[in-house]
């Protein structure tokens, strides 16, 4: 019994040390996170990432309207995002519901209901999200350097429709903008440039 307990404790300590060792430095996380933002917005963006315990925290307070999220060290590949600060209530609620174990569909439905009731504040104007991703082997977590990343764009326009924007419901040519979730709180324009 004592041997089993000691083995279990050692396993937990090792797992904790492993998790901490996998979290890049704040500097590397910030460097990688802001790659999703337009170059003139990077220096002043607020950045959220992970502390040594793997907890989601603010790594840097910004001076402009952009919020950036560092790559999640527990997920495969490299993916960061930056978005306008008016999207933060929407994004924060999504993170909260995901942490509570809700599915993507449940998150969508709950945020839709909360946005309609006024509980969840949505932007009053178009607000942009930038997503920058790369295969895991193209990301150096010790430096924050990324090679050959892919940048795509999302413009949130709550309750917009194909009719109100003139956009199709699916892309009909390479890089053609299209609208997703039309008529809902999560209506957004997708712009996916061709990958090289």
mmCIF file of the C-alpha atoms, coordinates in Angstrom:
data_MODEL
# 
_entry.id   MODEL 
# 
loop_
_atom_site.group_PDB 
_atom_site.id 
_atom_site.type_symbol 
_atom_site.label_atom_id 
_atom_site.label_alt_id 
_atom_site.label_comp_id 
_atom_site.label_asym_id 
_atom_site.label_entity_id 
_atom_site.label_seq_id 
_atom_site.pdbx_PDB_ins_code 
_atom_site.Cartn_x 
_atom_site.Cartn_y 
_atom_site.Cartn_z 
_atom_site.occupancy 
_atom_site.B_iso_or_equiv 
_atom_site.pdbx_formal_charge 
_atom_site.auth_seq_id 
_atom_site.auth_comp_id 
_atom_site.auth_asym_id 
_atom_site.auth_atom_id 
_atom_site.pdbx_PDB_model_num 
ATOM 1   C CA . UNK A 1 1   ? 0.000   0.000  0.000   1.00 0.00 ? 1   UNK A CA 1 
ATOM 2   C CA . UNK A 1 2   ? 2.775   2.414  0.987   1.00 0.00 ? 2   UNK A CA 1 
ATOM 3   C CA . UNK A 1 3   ? 4.719   1.579  -2.193  1.00 0.00 ? 3   UNK A CA 1 
ATOM 4   C CA . UNK A 1 4   ? 1.602   2.199  -4.338  1.00 0.00 ? 4   UNK A CA 1 
ATOM 5   C CA . UNK A 1 5   ? 1.028   5.572  -2.633  1.00 0.00 ? 5   UNK A CA 1 
ATOM 6   C CA . UNK A 1 6   ? 4.641   6.635  -3.169  1.00 0.00 ? 6   UNK A CA 1 
ATOM 7   C CA . UNK A 1 7   ? 4.441   5.590  -6.840  1.00 0.00 ? 7   UNK A CA 1 
ATOM 8   C CA . UNK A 1 8   ? 1.216   7.597  -7.278  1.00 0.00 ? 8   UNK A CA 1 
ATOM 9   C CA . UNK A 1 9   ? 2.741   10.703 -5.649  1.00 0.00 ? 9   UNK A CA 1 
ATOM 10  C CA . UNK A 1 10  ? 5.865   10.430 -7.800  1.00 0.00 ? 10  UNK A CA 1 
ATOM 11  C CA . UNK A 1 11  ? 3.708   10.077 -10.909 1.00 0.00 ? 11  UNK A CA 1 
ATOM 12  C CA . UNK A 1 12  ? 1.768   13.233 -10.001 1.00 0.00 ? 12  UNK A CA 1 
ATOM 13  C CA . UNK A 1 13  ? 4.968   15.186 -9.291  1.00 0.00 ? 13  UNK A CA 1 
ATOM 14  C CA . UNK A 1 14  ? 6.474   14.001 -12.566 1.00 0.00 ? 14  UNK A CA 1 
ATOM 15  C CA . UNK A 1 15  ? 3.305   14.925 -14.473 1.00 0.00 ? 15  UNK A CA 1 
ATOM 16  C CA . UNK A 1 16  ? 3.334   18.382 -12.882 1.00 0.00 ? 16  UNK A CA 1 
ATOM 17  C CA . UNK A 1 17  ? 6.996   18.882 -13.735 1.00 0.00 ? 17  UNK A CA 1 
ATOM 18  C CA . UNK A 1 18  ? 6.342   17.680 -17.285 1.00 0.00 ? 18  UNK A CA 1 
ATOM 19  C CA . UNK A 1 19  ? 3.410   20.093 -17.694 1.00 0.00 ? 19  UNK A CA 1 
ATOM 20  C CA . UNK A 1 20  ? 5.488   22.990 -16.362 1.00 0.00 ? 20  UNK A CA 1 
ATOM 21  C CA . UNK A 1 21  ? 8.434   22.100 -18.589 1.00 0.00 ? 21  UNK A CA 1 
ATOM 22  C CA . UNK A 1 22  ? 6.151   22.199 -21.651 1.00 0.00 ? 22  UNK A CA 1 
ATOM 23  C CA . UNK A 1 23  ? 4.968   25.778 -21.055 1.00 0.00 ? 23  UNK A CA 1 
ATOM 24  C CA . UNK A 1 24  ? 7.178   28.183 -23.034 1.00 0.00 ? 24  UNK A CA 1 
ATOM 25  C CA . UNK A 1 25  ? 8.495   31.350 -21.390 1.00 0.00 ? 25  UNK A CA 1 
ATOM 26  C CA . UNK A 1 26  ? 6.218   34.387 -21.321 1.00 0.00 ? 26  UNK A CA 1 
ATOM 27  C CA . UNK A 1 27  ? 8.514   36.110 -23.812 1.00 0.00 ? 27  UNK A CA 1 
ATOM 28  C CA . UNK A 1 28  ? 8.314   33.219 -26.299 1.00 0.00 ? 28  UNK A CA 1 
ATOM 29  C CA . UNK A 1 29  ? 4.532   33.000 -25.897 1.00 0.00 ? 29  UNK A CA 1 
ATOM 30  C CA . UNK A 1 30  ? 4.113   36.732 -26.517 1.00 0.00 ? 30  UNK A CA 1 
ATOM 31  C CA . UNK A 1 31  ? 6.398   36.641 -29.545 1.00 0.00 ? 31  UNK A CA 1 
ATOM 32  C CA . UNK A 1 32  ? 4.405   33.784 -31.089 1.00 0.00 ? 32  UNK A CA 1 
ATOM 33  C CA . UNK A 1 33  ? 0.984   35.162 -30.096 1.00 0.00 ? 33  UNK A CA 1 
ATOM 34  C CA . UNK A 1 34  ? 1.360   38.578 -31.720 1.00 0.00 ? 34  UNK A CA 1 
ATOM 35  C CA . UNK A 1 35  ? 2.262   37.011 -35.081 1.00 0.00 ? 35  UNK A CA 1 
ATOM 36  C CA . UNK A 1 36  ? -1.502  36.778 -35.646 1.00 0.00 ? 36  UNK A CA 1 
ATOM 37  C CA . UNK A 1 37  ? -1.916  40.563 -35.343 1.00 0.00 ? 37  UNK A CA 1 
ATOM 38  C CA . UNK A 1 38  ? -1.264  43.144 -38.062 1.00 0.00 ? 38  UNK A CA 1 
ATOM 39  C CA . UNK A 1 39  ? 2.374   44.240 -37.718 1.00 0.00 ? 39  UNK A CA 1 
ATOM 40  C CA . UNK A 1 40  ? 1.486   47.776 -36.611 1.00 0.00 ? 40  UNK A CA 1 
ATOM 41  C CA . UNK A 1 41  ? -0.670  46.413 -33.750 1.00 0.00 ? 41  UNK A CA 1 
ATOM 42  C CA . UNK A 1 42  ? 1.754   43.855 -32.298 1.00 0.00 ? 42  UNK A CA 1 
ATOM 43  C CA . UNK A 1 43  ? 3.750   45.990 -29.863 1.00 0.00 ? 43  UNK A CA 1 
ATOM 44  C CA . UNK A 1 44  ? 0.648   47.346 -28.113 1.00 0.00 ? 44  UNK A CA 1 
ATOM 45  C CA . UNK A 1 45  ? -1.535  44.207 -28.007 1.00 0.00 ? 45  UNK A CA 1 
ATOM 46  C CA . UNK A 1 46  ? -2.710  42.648 -24.759 1.00 0.00 ? 46  UNK A CA 1 
ATOM 47  C CA . UNK A 1 47  ? -1.539  39.027 -24.615 1.00 0.00 ? 47  UNK A CA 1 
ATOM 48  C CA . UNK A 1 48  ? -3.025  36.077 -22.741 1.00 0.00 ? 48  UNK A CA 1 
ATOM 49  C CA . UNK A 1 49  ? -1.157  32.812 -22.383 1.00 0.00 ? 49  UNK A CA 1 
ATOM 50  C CA . UNK A 1 50  ? -0.090  30.290 -19.757 1.00 0.00 ? 50  UNK A CA 1 
ATOM 51  C CA . UNK A 1 51  ? 1.908   30.460 -16.537 1.00 0.00 ? 51  UNK A CA 1 
ATOM 52  C CA . UNK A 1 52  ? 4.306   27.762 -15.325 1.00 0.00 ? 52  UNK A CA 1 
ATOM 53  C CA . UNK A 1 53  ? 1.373   25.830 -13.816 1.00 0.00 ? 53  UNK A CA 1 
ATOM 54  C CA . UNK A 1 54  ? -0.407  25.794 -17.173 1.00 0.00 ? 54  UNK A CA 1 
ATOM 55  C CA . UNK A 1 55  ? -3.073  28.273 -16.011 1.00 0.00 ? 55  UNK A CA 1 
ATOM 56  C CA . UNK A 1 56  ? -4.537  30.745 -18.515 1.00 0.00 ? 56  UNK A CA 1 
ATOM 57  C CA . UNK A 1 57  ? -3.377  34.235 -17.469 1.00 0.00 ? 57  UNK A CA 1 
ATOM 58  C CA . UNK A 1 58  ? -2.658  37.697 -18.824 1.00 0.00 ? 58  UNK A CA 1 
ATOM 59  C CA . UNK A 1 59  ? 0.995   37.807 -19.885 1.00 0.00 ? 59  UNK A CA 1 
ATOM 60  C CA . UNK A 1 60  ? 1.048   41.457 -20.980 1.00 0.00 ? 60  UNK A CA 1 
ATOM 61  C CA . UNK A 1 61  ? -1.318  44.398 -20.610 1.00 0.00 ? 61  UNK A CA 1 
ATOM 62  C CA . UNK A 1 62  ? -1.647  46.214 -23.899 1.00 0.00 ? 62  UNK A CA 1 
ATOM 63  C CA . UNK A 1 63  ? -2.047  49.821 -24.985 1.00 0.00 ? 63  UNK A CA 1 
ATOM 64  C CA . UNK A 1 64  ? -4.208  49.355 -28.082 1.00 0.00 ? 64  UNK A CA 1 
ATOM 65  C CA . UNK A 1 65  ? -7.467  47.642 -29.047 1.00 0.00 ? 65  UNK A CA 1 
ATOM 66  C CA . UNK A 1 66  ? -6.014  44.200 -29.863 1.00 0.00 ? 66  UNK A CA 1 
ATOM 67  C CA . UNK A 1 67  ? -6.130  41.070 -27.679 1.00 0.00 ? 67  UNK A CA 1 
ATOM 68  C CA . UNK A 1 68  ? -3.897  38.113 -28.588 1.00 0.00 ? 68  UNK A CA 1 
ATOM 69  C CA . UNK A 1 69  ? -3.990  34.519 -27.354 1.00 0.00 ? 69  UNK A CA 1 
ATOM 70  C CA . UNK A 1 70  ? -0.797  32.472 -27.139 1.00 0.00 ? 70  UNK A CA 1 
ATOM 71  C CA . UNK A 1 71  ? -0.573  28.937 -28.467 1.00 0.00 ? 71  UNK A CA 1 
ATOM 72  C CA . UNK A 1 72  ? -2.051  26.340 -26.104 1.00 0.00 ? 72  UNK A CA 1 
ATOM 73  C CA . UNK A 1 73  ? 0.875   24.043 -25.178 1.00 0.00 ? 73  UNK A CA 1 
ATOM 74  C CA . UNK A 1 74  ? -1.569  21.180 -24.565 1.00 0.00 ? 74  UNK A CA 1 
ATOM 75  C CA . UNK A 1 75  ? -2.842  21.201 -28.160 1.00 0.00 ? 75  UNK A CA 1 
ATOM 76  C CA . UNK A 1 76  ? -1.047  19.741 -31.197 1.00 0.00 ? 76  UNK A CA 1 
ATOM 77  C CA . UNK A 1 77  ? 0.329   22.133 -33.772 1.00 0.00 ? 77  UNK A CA 1 
ATOM 78  C CA . UNK A 1 78  ? 0.703   25.892 -33.396 1.00 0.00 ? 78  UNK A CA 1 
ATOM 79  C CA . UNK A 1 79  ? -2.274  28.247 -33.386 1.00 0.00 ? 79  UNK A CA 1 
ATOM 80  C CA . UNK A 1 80  ? -2.616  31.804 -32.120 1.00 0.00 ? 80  UNK A CA 1 
ATOM 81  C CA . UNK A 1 81  ? -5.342  34.383 -32.502 1.00 0.00 ? 81  UNK A CA 1 
ATOM 82  C CA . UNK A 1 82  ? -5.692  38.140 -32.157 1.00 0.00 ? 82  UNK A CA 1 
ATOM 83  C CA . UNK A 1 83  ? -8.956  40.026 -32.129 1.00 0.00 ? 83  UNK A CA 1 
ATOM 84  C CA . UNK A 1 84  ? -10.526 43.407 -31.434 1.00 0.00 ? 84  UNK A CA 1 
ATOM 85  C CA . UNK A 1 85  ? -11.150 44.033 -27.728 1.00 0.00 ? 85  UNK A CA 1 
ATOM 86  C CA . UNK A 1 86  ? -14.916 44.339 -28.331 1.00 0.00 ? 86  UNK A CA 1 
ATOM 87  C CA . UNK A 1 87  ? -14.932 40.570 -29.015 1.00 0.00 ? 87  UNK A CA 1 
ATOM 88  C CA . UNK A 1 88  ? -13.438 39.761 -25.582 1.00 0.00 ? 88  UNK A CA 1 
ATOM 89  C CA . UNK A 1 89  ? -16.771 39.108 -23.779 1.00 0.00 ? 89  UNK A CA 1 
ATOM 90  C CA . UNK A 1 90  ? -17.752 36.675 -26.574 1.00 0.00 ? 90  UNK A CA 1 
ATOM 91  C CA . UNK A 1 91  ? -14.347 34.964 -26.574 1.00 0.00 ? 91  UNK A CA 1 
ATOM 92  C CA . UNK A 1 92  ? -14.071 34.843 -22.762 1.00 0.00 ? 92  UNK A CA 1 
ATOM 93  C CA . UNK A 1 93  ? -17.525 33.249 -22.503 1.00 0.00 ? 93  UNK A CA 1 
ATOM 94  C CA . UNK A 1 94  ? -16.506 30.625 -25.043 1.00 0.00 ? 94  UNK A CA 1 
ATOM 95  C CA . UNK A 1 95  ? -13.376 29.781 -23.031 1.00 0.00 ? 95  UNK A CA 1 
ATOM 96  C CA . UNK A 1 96  ? -15.433 29.567 -19.834 1.00 0.00 ? 96  UNK A CA 1 
ATOM 97  C CA . UNK A 1 97  ? -17.985 27.207 -21.367 1.00 0.00 ? 97  UNK A CA 1 
ATOM 98  C CA . UNK A 1 98  ? -15.290 25.065 -23.000 1.00 0.00 ? 98  UNK A CA 1 
ATOM 99  C CA . UNK A 1 99  ? -13.538 24.732 -19.628 1.00 0.00 ? 99  UNK A CA 1 
ATOM 100 C CA . UNK A 1 100 ? -16.892 23.593 -18.178 1.00 0.00 ? 100 UNK A CA 1 
ATOM 101 C CA . UNK A 1 101 ? -16.920 20.756 -20.734 1.00 0.00 ? 101 UNK A CA 1 
ATOM 102 C CA . UNK A 1 102 ? -19.544 22.112 -23.124 1.00 0.00 ? 102 UNK A CA 1 
ATOM 103 C CA . UNK A 1 103 ? -19.496 20.977 -26.763 1.00 0.00 ? 103 UNK A CA 1 
ATOM 104 C CA . UNK A 1 104 ? -19.093 23.431 -29.658 1.00 0.00 ? 104 UNK A CA 1 
ATOM 105 C CA . UNK A 1 105 ? -22.827 23.183 -30.379 1.00 0.00 ? 105 UNK A CA 1 
ATOM 106 C CA . UNK A 1 106 ? -23.737 23.797 -26.744 1.00 0.00 ? 106 UNK A CA 1 
ATOM 107 C CA . UNK A 1 107 ? -21.400 26.796 -26.619 1.00 0.00 ? 107 UNK A CA 1 
ATOM 108 C CA . UNK A 1 108 ? -22.968 28.247 -29.768 1.00 0.00 ? 108 UNK A CA 1 
ATOM 109 C CA . UNK A 1 109 ? -26.511 27.764 -28.456 1.00 0.00 ? 109 UNK A CA 1 
ATOM 110 C CA . UNK A 1 110 ? -25.753 29.189 -25.011 1.00 0.00 ? 110 UNK A CA 1 
ATOM 111 C CA . UNK A 1 111 ? -24.002 32.250 -26.399 1.00 0.00 ? 111 UNK A CA 1 
ATOM 112 C CA . UNK A 1 112 ? -26.839 32.770 -28.896 1.00 0.00 ? 112 UNK A CA 1 
ATOM 113 C CA . UNK A 1 113 ? -29.386 32.767 -26.079 1.00 0.00 ? 113 UNK A CA 1 
ATOM 114 C CA . UNK A 1 114 ? -27.241 35.017 -23.876 1.00 0.00 ? 114 UNK A CA 1 
ATOM 115 C CA . UNK A 1 115 ? -26.594 37.491 -26.716 1.00 0.00 ? 115 UNK A CA 1 
ATOM 116 C CA . UNK A 1 116 ? -30.314 37.710 -27.534 1.00 0.00 ? 116 UNK A CA 1 
ATOM 117 C CA . UNK A 1 117 ? -31.192 38.309 -23.872 1.00 0.00 ? 117 UNK A CA 1 
ATOM 118 C CA . UNK A 1 118 ? -28.526 41.020 -23.566 1.00 0.00 ? 118 UNK A CA 1 
ATOM 119 C CA . UNK A 1 119 ? -26.512 39.061 -20.988 1.00 0.00 ? 119 UNK A CA 1 
ATOM 120 C CA . UNK A 1 120 ? -23.624 38.625 -23.460 1.00 0.00 ? 120 UNK A CA 1 
ATOM 121 C CA . UNK A 1 121 ? -22.372 41.871 -24.986 1.00 0.00 ? 121 UNK A CA 1 
ATOM 122 C CA . UNK A 1 122 ? -21.604 41.614 -28.690 1.00 0.00 ? 122 UNK A CA 1 
ATOM 123 C CA . UNK A 1 123 ? -19.798 44.250 -30.785 1.00 0.00 ? 123 UNK A CA 1 
ATOM 124 C CA . UNK A 1 124 ? -21.993 46.998 -32.230 1.00 0.00 ? 124 UNK A CA 1 
ATOM 125 C CA . UNK A 1 125 ? -19.790 47.174 -35.349 1.00 0.00 ? 125 UNK A CA 1 
ATOM 126 C CA . UNK A 1 126 ? -17.718 44.778 -37.453 1.00 0.00 ? 126 UNK A CA 1 
ATOM 127 C CA . UNK A 1 127 ? -14.811 43.347 -35.410 1.00 0.00 ? 127 UNK A CA 1 
ATOM 128 C CA . UNK A 1 128 ? -11.926 41.331 -36.775 1.00 0.00 ? 128 UNK A CA 1 
ATOM 129 C CA . UNK A 1 129 ? -10.270 38.113 -35.624 1.00 0.00 ? 129 UNK A CA 1 
ATOM 130 C CA . UNK A 1 130 ? -6.922  36.995 -37.079 1.00 0.00 ? 130 UNK A CA 1 
ATOM 131 C CA . UNK A 1 131 ? -5.809  33.363 -36.752 1.00 0.00 ? 131 UNK A CA 1 
ATOM 132 C CA . UNK A 1 132 ? -2.199  32.317 -37.383 1.00 0.00 ? 132 UNK A CA 1 
ATOM 133 C CA . UNK A 1 133 ? -1.346  28.615 -37.500 1.00 0.00 ? 133 UNK A CA 1 
ATOM 134 C CA . UNK A 1 134 ? 1.510   26.307 -38.448 1.00 0.00 ? 134 UNK A CA 1 
ATOM 135 C CA . UNK A 1 135 ? 2.452   22.624 -38.143 1.00 0.00 ? 135 UNK A CA 1 
ATOM 136 C CA . UNK A 1 136 ? 4.102   21.757 -34.830 1.00 0.00 ? 136 UNK A CA 1 
ATOM 137 C CA . UNK A 1 137 ? 7.483   21.176 -36.489 1.00 0.00 ? 137 UNK A CA 1 
ATOM 138 C CA . UNK A 1 138 ? 7.466   24.782 -37.780 1.00 0.00 ? 138 UNK A CA 1 
ATOM 139 C CA . UNK A 1 139 ? 7.209   26.248 -34.269 1.00 0.00 ? 139 UNK A CA 1 
ATOM 140 C CA . UNK A 1 140 ? 10.160  26.706 -31.903 1.00 0.00 ? 140 UNK A CA 1 
ATOM 141 C CA . UNK A 1 141 ? 8.548   27.034 -28.465 1.00 0.00 ? 141 UNK A CA 1 
ATOM 142 C CA . UNK A 1 142 ? 11.825  28.098 -26.860 1.00 0.00 ? 142 UNK A CA 1 
ATOM 143 C CA . UNK A 1 143 ? 12.059  31.247 -28.986 1.00 0.00 ? 143 UNK A CA 1 
ATOM 144 C CA . UNK A 1 144 ? 8.529   31.846 -30.266 1.00 0.00 ? 144 UNK A CA 1 
ATOM 145 C CA . UNK A 1 145 ? 9.789   31.655 -33.865 1.00 0.00 ? 145 UNK A CA 1 
ATOM 146 C CA . UNK A 1 146 ? 7.393   30.279 -36.490 1.00 0.00 ? 146 UNK A CA 1 
ATOM 147 C CA . UNK A 1 147 ? 8.231   29.268 -40.065 1.00 0.00 ? 147 UNK A CA 1 
ATOM 148 C CA . UNK A 1 148 ? 5.727   29.190 -42.927 1.00 0.00 ? 148 UNK A CA 1 
ATOM 149 C CA . UNK A 1 149 ? 2.634   30.010 -40.895 1.00 0.00 ? 149 UNK A CA 1 
ATOM 150 C CA . UNK A 1 150 ? -0.831  30.484 -42.380 1.00 0.00 ? 150 UNK A CA 1 
ATOM 151 C CA . UNK A 1 151 ? -2.941  33.571 -41.626 1.00 0.00 ? 151 UNK A CA 1 
ATOM 152 C CA . UNK A 1 152 ? -6.712  33.665 -42.084 1.00 0.00 ? 152 UNK A CA 1 
ATOM 153 C CA . UNK A 1 153 ? -9.266  36.320 -41.247 1.00 0.00 ? 153 UNK A CA 1 
ATOM 154 C CA . UNK A 1 154 ? -12.714 36.433 -39.674 1.00 0.00 ? 154 UNK A CA 1 
ATOM 155 C CA . UNK A 1 155 ? -14.869 39.566 -39.467 1.00 0.00 ? 155 UNK A CA 1 
ATOM 156 C CA . UNK A 1 156 ? -17.677 39.274 -36.922 1.00 0.00 ? 156 UNK A CA 1 
ATOM 157 C CA . UNK A 1 157 ? -20.879 41.142 -37.806 1.00 0.00 ? 157 UNK A CA 1 
ATOM 158 C CA . UNK A 1 158 ? -23.541 39.914 -35.377 1.00 0.00 ? 158 UNK A CA 1 
ATOM 159 C CA . UNK A 1 159 ? -26.882 39.108 -37.038 1.00 0.00 ? 159 UNK A CA 1 
ATOM 160 C CA . UNK A 1 160 ? -25.630 39.897 -40.561 1.00 0.00 ? 160 UNK A CA 1 
ATOM 161 C CA . UNK A 1 161 ? -27.075 37.796 -43.372 1.00 0.00 ? 161 UNK A CA 1 
ATOM 162 C CA . UNK A 1 162 ? -26.178 36.908 -46.945 1.00 0.00 ? 162 UNK A CA 1 
ATOM 163 C CA . UNK A 1 163 ? -28.844 39.411 -48.022 1.00 0.00 ? 163 UNK A CA 1 
ATOM 164 C CA . UNK A 1 164 ? -27.569 42.261 -45.797 1.00 0.00 ? 164 UNK A CA 1 
ATOM 165 C CA . UNK A 1 165 ? -23.951 41.794 -46.911 1.00 0.00 ? 165 UNK A CA 1 
ATOM 166 C CA . UNK A 1 166 ? -24.231 40.407 -50.456 1.00 0.00 ? 166 UNK A CA 1 
ATOM 167 C CA . UNK A 1 167 ? -21.925 37.559 -49.474 1.00 0.00 ? 167 UNK A CA 1 
ATOM 168 C CA . UNK A 1 168 ? -22.415 33.920 -50.478 1.00 0.00 ? 168 UNK A CA 1 
ATOM 169 C CA . UNK A 1 169 ? -22.994 31.172 -47.893 1.00 0.00 ? 169 UNK A CA 1 
ATOM 170 C CA . UNK A 1 170 ? -19.878 29.299 -49.046 1.00 0.00 ? 170 UNK A CA 1 
ATOM 171 C CA . UNK A 1 171 ? -16.729 30.303 -50.949 1.00 0.00 ? 171 UNK A CA 1 
ATOM 172 C CA . UNK A 1 172 ? -17.135 30.148 -54.709 1.00 0.00 ? 172 UNK A CA 1 
ATOM 173 C CA . UNK A 1 173 ? -13.553 31.038 -55.652 1.00 0.00 ? 173 UNK A CA 1 
ATOM 174 C CA . UNK A 1 174 ? -10.144 30.898 -53.938 1.00 0.00 ? 174 UNK A CA 1 
ATOM 175 C CA . UNK A 1 175 ? -9.962  33.433 -51.072 1.00 0.00 ? 175 UNK A CA 1 
ATOM 176 C CA . UNK A 1 176 ? -13.513 34.627 -51.756 1.00 0.00 ? 176 UNK A CA 1 
ATOM 177 C CA . UNK A 1 177 ? -15.157 35.998 -48.583 1.00 0.00 ? 177 UNK A CA 1 
ATOM 178 C CA . UNK A 1 178 ? -18.301 34.212 -47.429 1.00 0.00 ? 178 UNK A CA 1 
ATOM 179 C CA . UNK A 1 179 ? -20.656 34.451 -44.468 1.00 0.00 ? 179 UNK A CA 1 
ATOM 180 C CA . UNK A 1 180 ? -20.983 31.802 -41.767 1.00 0.00 ? 180 UNK A CA 1 
ATOM 181 C CA . UNK A 1 181 ? -23.760 31.489 -39.144 1.00 0.00 ? 181 UNK A CA 1 
ATOM 182 C CA . UNK A 1 182 ? -25.840 34.202 -40.856 1.00 0.00 ? 182 UNK A CA 1 
ATOM 183 C CA . UNK A 1 183 ? -28.602 35.828 -38.836 1.00 0.00 ? 183 UNK A CA 1 
ATOM 184 C CA . UNK A 1 184 ? -27.078 34.796 -35.474 1.00 0.00 ? 184 UNK A CA 1 
ATOM 185 C CA . UNK A 1 185 ? -24.943 36.463 -32.818 1.00 0.00 ? 185 UNK A CA 1 
ATOM 186 C CA . UNK A 1 186 ? -21.978 34.598 -34.321 1.00 0.00 ? 186 UNK A CA 1 
ATOM 187 C CA . UNK A 1 187 ? -22.436 35.760 -37.926 1.00 0.00 ? 187 UNK A CA 1 
ATOM 188 C CA . UNK A 1 188 ? -19.026 36.325 -39.442 1.00 0.00 ? 188 UNK A CA 1 
ATOM 189 C CA . UNK A 1 189 ? -17.247 36.760 -42.741 1.00 0.00 ? 189 UNK A CA 1 
ATOM 190 C CA . UNK A 1 190 ? -14.639 34.094 -43.458 1.00 0.00 ? 190 UNK A CA 1 
ATOM 191 C CA . UNK A 1 191 ? -11.587 34.930 -45.578 1.00 0.00 ? 191 UNK A CA 1 
ATOM 192 C CA . UNK A 1 192 ? -9.206  32.020 -46.184 1.00 0.00 ? 192 UNK A CA 1 
ATOM 193 C CA . UNK A 1 193 ? -6.304  32.918 -48.491 1.00 0.00 ? 193 UNK A CA 1 
ATOM 194 C CA . UNK A 1 194 ? -4.932  29.988 -50.523 1.00 0.00 ? 194 UNK A CA 1 
ATOM 195 C CA . UNK A 1 195 ? -2.199  28.107 -48.679 1.00 0.00 ? 195 UNK A CA 1 
ATOM 196 C CA . UNK A 1 196 ? 1.180   28.172 -50.355 1.00 0.00 ? 196 UNK A CA 1 
# 
